[in-house]
């Protein structure tokens, strides 16, 4: 098992509200929300680095929107 490390994270009130809301809605800890977010960002970043695009498609209208990462 990988050793765990502790860090301090400073969030704005708005960011903390979002974290609280996601944690409550998904019924997982704030730590779990952040771990999922990191894994998702890592996956998206790796695919974008390979030249792939991230798109959202509306099922009803088939409208597509590309998400651009900075």
PQR file with spaces between the fields and no chain letter, atoms N, CA, C, O and H, PARSE charges and radii, in Angstrom:
ATOM       1  N    UNK     1       0.840   -1.185    0.000 -0.4000 1.5000
ATOM       2  CA   UNK     1       0.000    0.000    0.000 -0.0000 2.0000
ATOM       3  C    UNK     1       0.881    1.243    0.000  0.5500 1.7000
ATOM       4  O    UNK     1       1.923    1.270    0.654 -0.5500 1.4000
ATOM       5  N    UNK     2       0.468    2.251   -0.720 -0.4000 1.5000
ATOM       6  CA   UNK     2       1.212    3.503   -0.811 -0.0000 2.0000
ATOM       7  C    UNK     2       1.035    4.310    0.467  0.5500 1.7000
ATOM       8  O    UNK     2      -0.067    4.420    1.005 -0.5500 1.4000
ATOM       9  H    UNK     2      -0.379    2.229   -1.251  0.4000 1.0000
ATOM      10  N    UNK     3       2.142    4.871    0.943 -0.4000 1.5000
ATOM      11  CA   UNK     3       2.078    5.712    2.142 -0.0000 2.0000
ATOM      12  C    UNK     3       1.285    6.972    1.834  0.5500 1.7000
ATOM      13  O    UNK     3       1.410    7.543    0.751 -0.5500 1.4000
ATOM      14  H    UNK     3       3.037    4.782    0.506  0.4000 1.0000
ATOM      15  N    UNK     4       0.479    7.400    2.777 -0.4000 1.5000
ATOM      16  CA   UNK     4      -0.316    8.609    2.615 -0.0000 2.0000
ATOM      17  C    UNK     4       0.427    9.789    3.214  0.5500 1.7000
ATOM      18  O    UNK     4       1.153    9.649    4.198 -0.5500 1.4000
ATOM      19  H    UNK     4       0.378    6.936    3.658  0.4000 1.0000
ATOM      20  N    UNK     5       0.237   10.949    2.611 -0.4000 1.5000
ATOM      21  CA   UNK     5       0.851   12.173    3.099 -0.0000 2.0000
ATOM      22  C    UNK     5      -0.243   13.191    3.342  0.5500 1.7000
ATOM      23  O    UNK     5      -1.308   13.140    2.727 -0.5500 1.4000
ATOM      24  H    UNK     5      -0.352   11.063    1.811  0.4000 1.0000
ATOM      25  N    UNK     6       0.028   14.109    4.240 -0.4000 1.5000
ATOM      26  CA   UNK     6      -0.943   15.129    4.614 -0.0000 2.0000
ATOM      27  C    UNK     6      -0.511   16.477    4.047  0.5500 1.7000
ATOM      28  O    UNK     6       0.678   16.792    3.992 -0.5500 1.4000
ATOM      29  H    UNK     6       0.893   14.150    4.741  0.4000 1.0000
ATOM      30  N    UNK     7      -1.500   17.265    3.627 -0.4000 1.5000
ATOM      31  CA   UNK     7      -1.200   18.612    3.161 -0.0000 2.0000
ATOM      32  C    UNK     7      -2.307   19.554    3.635  0.5500 1.7000
ATOM      33  O    UNK     7      -3.405   19.116    3.980 -0.5500 1.4000
ATOM      34  H    UNK     7      -2.466   17.009    3.671  0.4000 1.0000
ATOM      35  N    UNK     8      -2.005   20.834    3.647 -0.4000 1.5000
ATOM      36  CA   UNK     8      -2.989   21.863    3.975 -0.0000 2.0000
ATOM      37  C    UNK     8      -3.442   22.484    2.666  0.5500 1.7000
ATOM      38  O    UNK     8      -2.625   22.800    1.801 -0.5500 1.4000
ATOM      39  H    UNK     8      -1.114   21.189    3.367  0.4000 1.0000
ATOM      40  N    UNK     9      -4.743   22.654    2.526 -0.4000 1.5000
ATOM      41  CA   UNK     9      -5.308   23.231    1.315 -0.0000 2.0000
ATOM      42  C    UNK     9      -6.143   24.447    1.694  0.5500 1.7000
ATOM      43  O    UNK     9      -7.087   24.338    2.477 -0.5500 1.4000
ATOM      44  H    UNK     9      -5.406   22.398    3.229  0.4000 1.0000
ATOM      45  N    UNK    10      -5.803   25.586    1.147 -0.4000 1.5000
ATOM      46  CA   UNK    10      -6.553   26.815    1.403 -0.0000 2.0000
ATOM      47  C    UNK    10      -7.525   27.050    0.263  0.5500 1.7000
ATOM      48  O    UNK    10      -7.111   27.193   -0.888 -0.5500 1.4000
ATOM      49  H    UNK    10      -5.036   25.674    0.511  0.4000 1.0000
ATOM      50  N    UNK    11      -8.821   27.091    0.574 -0.4000 1.5000
ATOM      51  CA   UNK    11      -9.857   27.312   -0.426 -0.0000 2.0000
ATOM      52  C    UNK    11     -10.633   28.573   -0.102  0.5500 1.7000
ATOM      53  O    UNK    11     -10.751   28.965    1.059 -0.5500 1.4000
ATOM      54  H    UNK    11      -9.156   26.974    1.509  0.4000 1.0000
ATOM      55  N    UNK    12     -11.160   29.205   -1.142 -0.4000 1.5000
ATOM      56  CA   UNK    12     -12.054   30.335   -0.911 -0.0000 2.0000
ATOM      57  C    UNK    12     -13.373   29.790   -0.368  0.5500 1.7000
ATOM      58  O    UNK    12     -13.618   28.584   -0.397 -0.5500 1.4000
ATOM      59  H    UNK    12     -11.064   28.886   -2.086  0.4000 1.0000
ATOM      60  N    UNK    13     -14.214   30.686    0.125 -0.4000 1.5000
ATOM      61  CA   UNK    13     -15.526   30.254    0.614 -0.0000 2.0000
ATOM      62  C    UNK    13     -16.322   29.581   -0.499  0.5500 1.7000
ATOM      63  O    UNK    13     -16.983   28.568   -0.269 -0.5500 1.4000
ATOM      64  H    UNK    13     -14.015   31.666    0.149  0.4000 1.0000
ATOM      65  N    UNK    14     -16.261   30.134   -1.687 -0.4000 1.5000
ATOM      66  CA   UNK    14     -17.005   29.564   -2.816 -0.0000 2.0000
ATOM      67  C    UNK    14     -16.490   28.168   -3.168  0.5500 1.7000
ATOM      68  O    UNK    14     -17.282   27.259   -3.418 -0.5500 1.4000
ATOM      69  H    UNK    14     -15.725   30.957   -1.874  0.4000 1.0000
ATOM      70  N    UNK    15     -15.174   27.998   -3.188 -0.4000 1.5000
ATOM      71  CA   UNK    15     -14.593   26.683   -3.488 -0.0000 2.0000
ATOM      72  C    UNK    15     -14.963   25.664   -2.415  0.5500 1.7000
ATOM      73  O    UNK    15     -15.246   24.506   -2.725 -0.5500 1.4000
ATOM      74  H    UNK    15     -14.531   28.736   -2.985  0.4000 1.0000
ATOM      75  N    UNK    16     -14.961   26.089   -1.165 -0.4000 1.5000
ATOM      76  CA   UNK    16     -15.325   25.188   -0.072 -0.0000 2.0000
ATOM      77  C    UNK    16     -16.787   24.790   -0.145  0.5500 1.7000
ATOM      78  O    UNK    16     -17.137   23.647    0.151 -0.5500 1.4000
ATOM      79  H    UNK    16     -14.731   27.029   -0.913  0.4000 1.0000
ATOM      80  N    UNK    17     -17.651   25.731   -0.539 -0.4000 1.5000
ATOM      81  CA   UNK    17     -19.073   25.405   -0.716 -0.0000 2.0000
ATOM      82  C    UNK    17     -19.259   24.343   -1.795  0.5500 1.7000
ATOM      83  O    UNK    17     -20.046   23.410   -1.633 -0.5500 1.4000
ATOM      84  H    UNK    17     -17.367   26.659   -0.780  0.4000 1.0000
ATOM      85  N    UNK    18     -18.530   24.496   -2.892 -0.4000 1.5000
ATOM      86  CA   UNK    18     -18.607   23.511   -3.974 -0.0000 2.0000
ATOM      87  C    UNK    18     -18.138   22.150   -3.474  0.5500 1.7000
ATOM      88  O    UNK    18     -18.772   21.133   -3.756 -0.5500 1.4000
ATOM      89  H    UNK    18     -17.891   25.254   -3.023  0.4000 1.0000
ATOM      90  N    UNK    19     -17.039   22.126   -2.740 -0.4000 1.5000
ATOM      91  CA   UNK    19     -16.524   20.871   -2.196 -0.0000 2.0000
ATOM      92  C    UNK    19     -17.526   20.244   -1.231  0.5500 1.7000
ATOM      93  O    UNK    19     -17.755   19.035   -1.271 -0.5500 1.4000
ATOM      94  H    UNK    19     -16.524   22.952   -2.512  0.4000 1.0000
ATOM      95  N    UNK    20     -18.119   21.058   -0.372 -0.4000 1.5000
ATOM      96  CA   UNK    20     -19.144   20.564    0.555 -0.0000 2.0000
ATOM      97  C    UNK    20     -20.341   19.986   -0.201  0.5500 1.7000
ATOM      98  O    UNK    20     -20.836   18.910    0.135 -0.5500 1.4000
ATOM      99  H    UNK    20     -17.933   22.040   -0.341  0.4000 1.0000
ATOM     100  N    UNK    21     -20.799   20.709   -1.224 -0.4000 1.5000
ATOM     101  CA   UNK    21     -21.964   20.270   -1.995 -0.0000 2.0000
ATOM     102  C    UNK    21     -21.695   18.963   -2.733  0.5500 1.7000
ATOM     103  O    UNK    21     -22.527   18.056   -2.723 -0.5500 1.4000
ATOM     104  H    UNK    21     -20.397   21.583   -1.497  0.4000 1.0000
ATOM     105  N    UNK    22     -20.535   18.868   -3.370 -0.4000 1.5000
ATOM     106  CA   UNK    22     -20.185   17.633   -4.080 -0.0000 2.0000
ATOM     107  C    UNK    22     -20.073   16.457   -3.117  0.5500 1.7000
ATOM     108  O    UNK    22     -20.552   15.360   -3.403 -0.5500 1.4000
ATOM     109  H    UNK    22     -19.859   19.605   -3.379  0.4000 1.0000
ATOM     110  N    UNK    23     -19.445   16.694   -1.990 -0.4000 1.5000
ATOM     111  CA   UNK    23     -19.287   15.652   -0.979 -0.0000 2.0000
ATOM     112  C    UNK    23     -20.644   15.150   -0.502  0.5500 1.7000
ATOM     113  O    UNK    23     -20.859   13.942   -0.394 -0.5500 1.4000
ATOM     114  H    UNK    23     -19.056   17.586   -1.758  0.4000 1.0000
ATOM     115  N    UNK    24     -21.554   16.067   -0.219 -0.4000 1.5000
ATOM     116  CA   UNK    24     -22.886   15.682    0.253 -0.0000 2.0000
ATOM     117  C    UNK    24     -23.685   14.986   -0.848  0.5500 1.7000
ATOM     118  O    UNK    24     -24.323   13.964   -0.599 -0.5500 1.4000
ATOM     119  H    UNK    24     -21.380   17.048   -0.307  0.4000 1.0000
ATOM     120  N    UNK    25     -23.653   15.532   -2.056 -0.4000 1.5000
ATOM     121  CA   UNK    25     -24.436   14.975   -3.162 -0.0000 2.0000
ATOM     122  C    UNK    25     -23.960   13.572   -3.542  0.5500 1.7000
ATOM     123  O    UNK    25     -24.773   12.703   -3.857 -0.5500 1.4000
ATOM     124  H    UNK    25     -23.134   16.362   -2.259  0.4000 1.0000
ATOM     125  N    UNK    26     -22.657   13.354   -3.512 -0.4000 1.5000
ATOM     126  CA   UNK    26     -22.098   12.053   -3.881 -0.0000 2.0000
ATOM     127  C    UNK    26     -21.991   11.104   -2.688  0.5500 1.7000
ATOM     128  O    UNK    26     -21.676    9.925   -2.850 -0.5500 1.4000
ATOM     129  H    UNK    26     -21.997   14.060   -3.256  0.4000 1.0000
ATOM     130  N    UNK    27     -22.254   11.626   -1.489 -0.4000 1.5000
ATOM     131  CA   UNK    27     -22.155   10.846   -0.252 -0.0000 2.0000
ATOM     132  C    UNK    27     -20.768   10.227   -0.085  0.5500 1.7000
ATOM     133  O    UNK    27     -20.621    9.048    0.237 -0.5500 1.4000
ATOM     134  H    UNK    27     -22.510   12.583   -1.357  0.4000 1.0000
ATOM     135  N    UNK    28     -19.758   11.068   -0.319 -0.4000 1.5000
ATOM     136  CA   UNK    28     -18.369   10.667   -0.118 -0.0000 2.0000
ATOM     137  C    UNK    28     -17.654   11.781    0.638  0.5500 1.7000
ATOM     138  O    UNK    28     -18.162   12.897    0.742 -0.5500 1.4000
ATOM     139  H    UNK    28     -19.878   12.025   -0.581  0.4000 1.0000
ATOM     140  N    UNK    29     -16.485   11.473    1.157 -0.4000 1.5000
ATOM     141  CA   UNK    29     -15.731   12.470    1.915 -0.0000 2.0000
ATOM     142  C    UNK    29     -15.167   13.541    0.981  0.5500 1.7000
ATOM     143  O    UNK    29     -15.067   13.341   -0.229 -0.5500 1.4000
ATOM     144  H    UNK    29     -16.072   10.566    1.073  0.4000 1.0000
ATOM     145  N    UNK    30     -14.807   14.664    1.562 -0.4000 1.5000
ATOM     146  CA   UNK    30     -14.168   15.727    0.789 -0.0000 2.0000
ATOM     147  C    UNK    30     -12.847   15.232    0.205  0.5500 1.7000
ATOM     148  O    UNK    30     -12.486   15.585   -0.918 -0.5500 1.4000
ATOM     149  H    UNK    30     -14.887   14.826    2.546  0.4000 1.0000
ATOM     150  N    UNK    31     -12.138   14.423    0.962 -0.4000 1.5000
ATOM     151  CA   UNK    31     -10.889   13.855    0.468 -0.0000 2.0000
ATOM     152  C    UNK    31     -11.147   12.997   -0.755  0.5500 1.7000
ATOM     153  O    UNK    31     -10.395   13.059   -1.727 -0.5500 1.4000
ATOM     154  H    UNK    31     -12.431   14.136    1.874  0.4000 1.0000
ATOM     155  N    UNK    32     -12.200   12.198   -0.717 -0.4000 1.5000
ATOM     156  CA   UNK    32     -12.541   11.343   -1.859 -0.0000 2.0000
ATOM     157  C    UNK    32     -12.909   12.182   -3.080  0.5500 1.7000
ATOM     158  O    UNK    32     -12.551   11.829   -4.204 -0.5500 1.4000
ATOM     159  H    UNK    32     -12.811   12.147    0.072  0.4000 1.0000
ATOM     160  N    UNK    33     -13.623   13.292   -2.867 -0.4000 1.5000
ATOM     161  CA   UNK    33     -13.956   14.190   -3.982 -0.0000 2.0000
ATOM     162  C    UNK    33     -12.675   14.704   -4.625  0.5500 1.7000
ATOM     163  O    UNK    33     -12.542   14.686   -5.848 -0.5500 1.4000
ATOM     164  H    UNK    33     -13.914   13.578   -1.954  0.4000 1.0000
ATOM     165  N    UNK    34     -11.740   15.159   -3.812 -0.4000 1.5000
ATOM     166  CA   UNK    34     -10.484   15.703   -4.346 -0.0000 2.0000
ATOM     167  C    UNK    34      -9.655   14.627   -5.039  0.5500 1.7000
ATOM     168  O    UNK    34      -9.033   14.896   -6.067 -0.5500 1.4000
ATOM     169  H    UNK    34     -11.848   15.174   -2.818  0.4000 1.0000
ATOM     170  N    UNK    35      -9.638   13.416   -4.494 -0.4000 1.5000
ATOM     171  CA   UNK    35      -8.907   12.320   -5.149 -0.0000 2.0000
ATOM     172  C    UNK    35      -9.513   12.016   -6.520  0.5500 1.7000
ATOM     173  O    UNK    35      -8.787   11.824   -7.495 -0.5500 1.4000
ATOM     174  H    UNK    35     -10.143   13.197   -3.659  0.4000 1.0000
ATOM     175  N    UNK    36     -10.848   11.972   -6.588 -0.4000 1.5000
ATOM     176  CA   UNK    36     -11.510   11.720   -7.874 -0.0000 2.0000
ATOM     177  C    UNK    36     -11.199   12.838   -8.860  0.5500 1.7000
ATOM     178  O    UNK    36     -10.945   12.579  -10.037 -0.5500 1.4000
ATOM     179  H    UNK    36     -11.437   12.128   -5.795  0.4000 1.0000
ATOM     180  N    UNK    37     -11.218   14.071   -8.385 -0.4000 1.5000
ATOM     181  CA   UNK    37     -10.933   15.215   -9.247 -0.0000 2.0000
ATOM     182  C    UNK    37      -9.504   15.133   -9.793  0.5500 1.7000
ATOM     183  O    UNK    37      -9.270   15.426  -10.965 -0.5500 1.4000
ATOM     184  H    UNK    37     -11.424   14.281   -7.429  0.4000 1.0000
ATOM     185  N    UNK    38      -8.570   14.744   -8.961 -0.4000 1.5000
ATOM     186  CA   UNK    38      -7.176   14.607   -9.408 -0.0000 2.0000
ATOM     187  C    UNK    38      -7.028   13.515  -10.459  0.5500 1.7000
ATOM     188  O    UNK    38      -6.337   13.701  -11.461 -0.5500 1.4000
ATOM     189  H    UNK    38      -8.760   14.507   -8.009  0.4000 1.0000
ATOM     190  N    UNK    39      -7.678   12.372  -10.231 -0.4000 1.5000
ATOM     191  CA   UNK    39      -7.598   11.276  -11.204 -0.0000 2.0000
ATOM     192  C    UNK    39      -8.239   11.682  -12.531  0.5500 1.7000
ATOM     193  O    UNK    39      -7.711   11.372  -13.599 -0.5500 1.4000
ATOM     194  H    UNK    39      -8.239   12.221   -9.418  0.4000 1.0000
ATOM     195  N    UNK    40      -9.374   12.375  -12.462 -0.4000 1.5000
ATOM     196  CA   UNK    40     -10.040   12.833  -13.676 -0.0000 2.0000
ATOM     197  C    UNK    40      -9.162   13.823  -14.426  0.5500 1.7000
ATOM     198  O    UNK    40      -8.987   13.698  -15.638 -0.5500 1.4000
ATOM     199  H    UNK    40      -9.803   12.627  -11.594  0.4000 1.0000
ATOM     200  N    UNK    41      -8.613   14.799  -13.726 -0.4000 1.5000
ATOM     201  CA   UNK    41      -7.758   15.800  -14.364 -0.0000 2.0000
ATOM     202  C    UNK    41      -6.526   15.139  -14.992  0.5500 1.7000
ATOM     203  O    UNK    41      -6.109   15.508  -16.090 -0.5500 1.4000
ATOM     204  H    UNK    41      -8.756   14.900  -12.742  0.4000 1.0000
ATOM     205  N    UNK    42      -5.952   14.167  -14.293 -0.4000 1.5000
ATOM     206  CA   UNK    42      -4.776   13.459  -14.810 -0.0000 2.0000
ATOM     207  C    UNK    42      -5.121   12.723  -16.107  0.5500 1.7000
ATOM     208  O    UNK    42      -4.349   12.749  -17.065 -0.5500 1.4000
ATOM     209  H    UNK    42      -6.290   13.867  -13.401  0.4000 1.0000
ATOM     210  N    UNK    43      -6.268   12.077  -16.131 -0.4000 1.5000
ATOM     211  CA   UNK    43      -6.701   11.343  -17.321 -0.0000 2.0000
ATOM     212  C    UNK    43      -6.960   12.286  -18.489  0.5500 1.7000
ATOM     213  O    UNK    43      -6.513   12.038  -19.608 -0.5500 1.4000
ATOM     214  H    UNK    43      -6.895   12.055  -15.353  0.4000 1.0000
ATOM     215  N    UNK    44      -7.689   13.376  -18.219 -0.4000 1.5000
ATOM     216  CA   UNK    44      -7.985   14.353  -19.267 -0.0000 2.0000
ATOM     217  C    UNK    44      -6.700   14.971  -19.799  0.5500 1.7000
ATOM     218  O    UNK    44      -6.534   15.098  -21.012 -0.5500 1.4000
ATOM     219  H    UNK    44      -8.052   13.578  -17.309  0.4000 1.0000
ATOM     220  N    UNK    45      -5.796   15.354  -18.918 -0.4000 1.5000
ATOM     221  CA   UNK    45      -4.537   15.985  -19.311 -0.0000 2.0000
ATOM     222  C    UNK    45      -3.720   15.057  -20.200  0.5500 1.7000
ATOM     223  O    UNK    45      -3.161   15.491  -21.207 -0.5500 1.4000
ATOM     224  H    UNK    45      -5.931   15.251  -17.932  0.4000 1.0000
ATOM     225  N    UNK    46      -3.648   13.781  -19.832 -0.4000 1.5000
ATOM     226  CA   UNK    46      -2.873   12.813  -20.608 -0.0000 2.0000
ATOM     227  C    UNK    46      -3.452   12.660  -22.018  0.5500 1.7000
ATOM     228  O    UNK    46      -2.704   12.577  -22.991 -0.5500 1.4000
ATOM     229  H    UNK    46      -4.102   13.427  -19.013  0.4000 1.0000
ATOM     230  N    UNK    47      -4.764   12.622  -22.125 -0.4000 1.5000
ATOM     231  CA   UNK    47      -5.390   12.444  -23.436 -0.0000 2.0000
ATOM     232  C    UNK    47      -5.256   13.704  -24.291  0.5500 1.7000
ATOM     233  O    UNK    47      -5.030   13.612  -25.497 -0.5500 1.4000
ATOM     234  H    UNK    47      -5.372   12.690  -21.334  0.4000 1.0000
ATOM     235  N    UNK    48      -5.392   14.876  -23.675 -0.4000 1.5000
ATOM     236  CA   UNK    48      -5.218   16.124  -24.413 -0.0000 2.0000
ATOM     237  C    UNK    48      -3.775   16.245  -24.902  0.5500 1.7000
ATOM     238  O    UNK    48      -3.529   16.720  -26.010 -0.5500 1.4000
ATOM     239  H    UNK    48      -5.575   14.951  -22.694  0.4000 1.0000
ATOM     240  N    UNK    49      -2.830   15.816  -24.078 -0.4000 1.5000
ATOM     241  CA   UNK    49      -1.408   15.840  -24.472 -0.0000 2.0000
ATOM     242  C    UNK    49      -1.162   14.977  -25.710  0.5500 1.7000
ATOM     243  O    UNK    49      -0.251   15.259  -26.489 -0.5500 1.4000
ATOM     244  H    UNK    49      -3.029   15.430  -23.177  0.4000 1.0000
ATOM     245  N    UNK    50      -1.963   13.933  -25.895 -0.4000 1.5000
ATOM     246  CA   UNK    50      -1.837   13.053  -27.065 -0.0000 2.0000
ATOM     247  C    UNK    50      -2.597   13.601  -28.268  0.5500 1.7000
ATOM     248  O    UNK    50      -2.645   12.956  -29.315 -0.5500 1.4000
ATOM     249  H    UNK    50      -2.703   13.705  -25.262  0.4000 1.0000
ATOM     250  N    UNK    51      -3.194   14.792  -28.127 -0.4000 1.5000
ATOM     251  CA   UNK    51      -3.874   15.422  -29.242 -0.0000 2.0000
ATOM     252  C    UNK    51      -5.371   15.158  -29.300  0.5500 1.7000
ATOM     253  O    UNK    51      -6.030   15.555  -30.261 -0.5500 1.4000
ATOM     254  H    UNK    51      -3.155   15.316  -27.276  0.4000 1.0000
ATOM     255  N    UNK    52      -5.914   14.497  -28.291 -0.4000 1.5000
ATOM     256  CA   UNK    52      -7.350   14.235  -28.267 -0.0000 2.0000
ATOM     257  C    UNK    52      -8.102   15.457  -27.744  0.5500 1.7000
ATOM     258  O    UNK    52      -7.510   16.345  -27.132 -0.5500 1.4000
ATOM     259  H    UNK    52      -5.378   14.175  -27.510  0.4000 1.0000
ATOM     260  N    UNK    53      -9.422   15.492  -27.995 -0.4000 1.5000
ATOM     261  CA   UNK    53     -10.263   16.593  -27.551 -0.0000 2.0000
ATOM     262  C    UNK    53     -11.276   16.088  -26.536  0.5500 1.7000
ATOM     263  O    UNK    53     -11.648   14.915  -26.543 -0.5500 1.4000
ATOM     264  H    UNK    53      -9.903   14.771  -28.493  0.4000 1.0000
ATOM     265  N    UNK    54     -11.715   16.982  -25.667 -0.4000 1.5000
ATOM     266  CA   UNK    54     -12.750   16.675  -24.688 -0.0000 2.0000
ATOM     267  C    UNK    54     -14.016   17.399  -25.116  0.5500 1.7000
ATOM     268  O    UNK    54     -14.057   18.628  -25.177 -0.5500 1.4000
ATOM     269  H    UNK    54     -11.412   17.935  -25.661  0.4000 1.0000
ATOM     270  N    UNK    55     -15.061   16.605  -25.414 -0.4000 1.5000
ATOM     271  CA   UNK    55     -16.314   17.164  -25.905 -0.0000 2.0000
ATOM     272  C    UNK    55     -17.474   16.755  -25.019  0.5500 1.7000
ATOM     273  O    UNK    55     -17.470   15.676  -24.426 -0.5500 1.4000
ATOM     274  H    UNK    55     -15.027   15.607  -25.365  0.4000 1.0000
ATOM     275  N    UNK    56     -18.469   17.629  -24.935 -0.4000 1.5000
ATOM     276  CA   UNK    56     -19.749   17.315  -24.316 -0.0000 2.0000
ATOM     277  C    UNK    56     -20.783   17.363  -25.421  0.5500 1.7000
ATOM     278  O    UNK    56     -20.758   18.258  -26.266 -0.5500 1.4000
ATOM     279  H    UNK    56     -18.472   18.505  -25.417  0.4000 1.0000
ATOM     280  N    UNK    57     -21.696   16.397  -25.416 -0.4000 1.5000
ATOM     281  CA   UNK    57     -22.753   16.373  -26.420 -0.0000 2.0000
ATOM     282  C    UNK    57     -24.111   16.304  -25.739  0.5500 1.7000
ATOM     283  O    UNK    57     -24.337   15.477  -24.855 -0.5500 1.4000
ATOM     284  H    UNK    57     -21.716   15.671  -24.729  0.4000 1.0000
ATOM     285  N    UNK    58     -25.011   17.181  -26.162 -0.4000 1.5000
ATOM     286  CA   UNK    58     -26.374   17.179  -25.665 -0.0000 2.0000
ATOM     287  C    UNK    58     -27.117   16.056  -26.379  0.5500 1.7000
ATOM     288  O    UNK    58     -27.225   16.071  -27.605 -0.5500 1.4000
ATOM     289  H    UNK    58     -24.828   17.853  -26.880  0.4000 1.0000
ATOM     290  N    UNK    59     -27.634   15.079  -25.624 -0.4000 1.5000
ATOM     291  CA   UNK    59     -28.329   13.944  -26.224 -0.0000 2.0000
ATOM     292  C    UNK    59     -29.533   14.371  -27.054  0.5500 1.7000
ATOM     293  O    UNK    59     -29.797   13.792  -28.108 -0.5500 1.4000
ATOM     294  H    UNK    59     -27.546   15.067  -24.628  0.4000 1.0000
ATOM     295  N    UNK    60     -30.259   15.369  -26.591 -0.4000 1.5000
ATOM     296  CA   UNK    60     -31.483   15.778  -27.277 -0.0000 2.0000
ATOM     297  C    UNK    60     -31.195   16.524  -28.576  0.5500 1.7000
ATOM     298  O    UNK    60     -31.791   16.237  -29.614 -0.5500 1.4000
ATOM     299  H    UNK    60     -30.045   15.839  -25.735  0.4000 1.0000
ATOM     300  N    UNK    61     -30.272   17.489  -28.506 -0.4000 1.5000
ATOM     301  CA   UNK    61     -30.036   18.351  -29.673 -0.0000 2.0000
ATOM     302  C    UNK    61     -28.815   17.932  -30.490  0.5500 1.7000
ATOM     303  O    UNK    61     -28.613   18.419  -31.602 -0.5500 1.4000
ATOM     304  H    UNK    61     -29.788   17.723  -27.663  0.4000 1.0000
ATOM     305  N    UNK    62     -28.017   17.044  -29.948 -0.4000 1.5000
ATOM     306  CA   UNK    62     -26.750   16.606  -30.579 -0.0000 2.0000
ATOM     307  C    UNK    62     -25.742   17.749  -30.690  0.5500 1.7000
ATOM     308  O    UNK    62     -24.735   17.632  -31.389 -0.5500 1.4000
ATOM     309  H    UNK    62     -28.181   16.648  -29.045  0.4000 1.0000
ATOM     310  N    UNK    63     -26.020   18.858  -29.993 -0.4000 1.5000
ATOM     311  CA   UNK    63     -25.087   19.979  -29.984 -0.0000 2.0000
ATOM     312  C    UNK    63     -23.843   19.554  -29.216  0.5500 1.7000
ATOM     313  O    UNK    63     -23.939   18.921  -28.164 -0.5500 1.4000
ATOM     314  H    UNK    63     -26.838   18.953  -29.425  0.4000 1.0000
ATOM     315  N    UNK    64     -22.665   19.910  -29.751 -0.4000 1.5000
ATOM     316  CA   UNK    64     -21.398   19.544  -29.135 -0.0000 2.0000
ATOM     317  C    UNK    64     -20.665   20.803  -28.687  0.5500 1.7000
ATOM     318  O    UNK    64     -20.726   21.846  -29.338 -0.5500 1.4000
ATOM     319  H    UNK    64     -22.587   20.424  -30.606  0.4000 1.0000
ATOM     320  N    UNK    65     -19.974   20.680  -27.564 -0.4000 1.5000
ATOM     321  CA   UNK    65     -19.155   21.778  -27.049 -0.0000 2.0000
ATOM     322  C    UNK    65     -17.816   21.192  -26.627  0.5500 1.7000
ATOM     323  O    UNK    65     -17.759   20.186  -25.920 -0.5500 1.4000
ATOM     324  H    UNK    65     -19.924   19.833  -27.035  0.4000 1.0000
ATOM     325  N    UNK    66     -16.744   21.833  -27.067 -0.4000 1.5000
ATOM     326  CA   UNK    66     -15.408   21.386  -26.710 -0.0000 2.0000
ATOM     327  C    UNK    66     -14.948   22.091  -25.441  0.5500 1.7000
ATOM     328  O    UNK    66     -15.113   23.304  -25.304 -0.5500 1.4000
ATOM     329  H    UNK    66     -16.791   22.650  -27.641  0.4000 1.0000
ATOM     330  N    UNK    67     -14.375   21.335  -24.521 -0.4000 1.5000
ATOM     331  CA   UNK    67     -13.812   21.894  -23.308 -0.0000 2.0000
ATOM     332  C    UNK    67     -12.328   22.107  -23.531  0.5500 1.7000
ATOM     333  O    UNK    67     -11.595   21.167  -23.837 -0.5500 1.4000
ATOM     334  H    UNK    67     -14.241   20.350  -24.633  0.4000 1.0000
ATOM     335  N    UNK    68     -11.889   23.351  -23.376 -0.4000 1.5000
ATOM     336  CA   UNK    68     -10.474   23.684  -23.593 -0.0000 2.0000
ATOM     337  C    UNK    68      -9.792   23.802  -22.239  0.5500 1.7000
ATOM     338  O    UNK    68     -10.287   24.500  -21.354 -0.5500 1.4000
ATOM     339  H    UNK    68     -12.485   24.115  -23.128  0.4000 1.0000
ATOM     340  N    UNK    69      -8.673   23.134  -22.071 -0.4000 1.5000
ATOM     341  CA   UNK    69      -7.893   23.205  -20.838 -0.0000 2.0000
ATOM     342  C    UNK    69      -6.764   24.207  -20.999  0.5500 1.7000
ATOM     343  O    UNK    69      -6.175   24.336  -22.073 -0.5500 1.4000
ATOM     344  H    UNK    69      -8.271   22.567  -22.790  0.4000 1.0000
ATOM     345  N    UNK    70      -6.474   24.909  -19.926 -0.4000 1.5000
ATOM     346  CA   UNK    70      -5.362   25.868  -19.945 -0.0000 2.0000
ATOM     347  C    UNK    70      -4.111   25.230  -19.415  0.5500 1.7000
ATOM     348  O    UNK    70      -3.066   25.877  -19.351 -0.5500 1.4000
ATOM     349  H    UNK    70      -6.952   24.805  -19.054  0.4000 1.0000
